[in-house]
């Protein structure tokens, strides 16, 4: 509604307003750019949480297949964790790393182990993914994550008993290059390249699906892995 209000107030297309906010992350700044007819000058900046791209629920595999219209899509497991963006700039001990949740709040203090894992990845980036309770290559019950949230002090025992990992499913920025307009296939290639080069990066697996039975099979495999379902 606020995006639409800015578009109407300054007679700008809503799509341009939405795109600009995706780049700069702050609607107040977008409004100022619109007022002065400078939307085209907007540039992406790290450490401004951007709007999360969320899925539209489908009740059955048949409904999902009908929506897809005989086209092939990638299905991936819907993880039971905390949706998060990781913004990183710099390397080593001087690297700046911030984790934002889907409510645009910071949560890096609750996940120092995730921060340290991200520190080992060279370069600047913005990763989109999920923080999940994780041990020995498997997702744990969500309660392990809940025990961390809101605590001012995380003891070594708390971290050992409630381990967490960040699983990435998209990369939107990498070393001065905005990747948002690239096809998902290309973004996944870049993400896979990071994962291959650094074993600390976990990424989701994708399965091509185009029919209801394929969607149902993928859903069952996701549930067998203790995940919520499919995206």
Secondary structure, 3 states (H helix, E strand, C coil): CHHHHHHHHCCCCHHHHHHHHHHHCCHHHHHHHHHCCCHHHCCCCCCCCCCCCCCCCCCCHHHHHHHHCCCCEEEEEECCCEEEEEEEECCHHHCEEEEEECCCCECHHHCHHHHHHHHCCCCCEEEEEEEEEEECCEECCCHHHHCCCCCCCCCHHHHHHCCEEEEEEEEEEECCEECCCCCHHHHHHHHHHHHHHCCCCEECCEEEECCHHHHHHHHHHHHHCCCCEEC
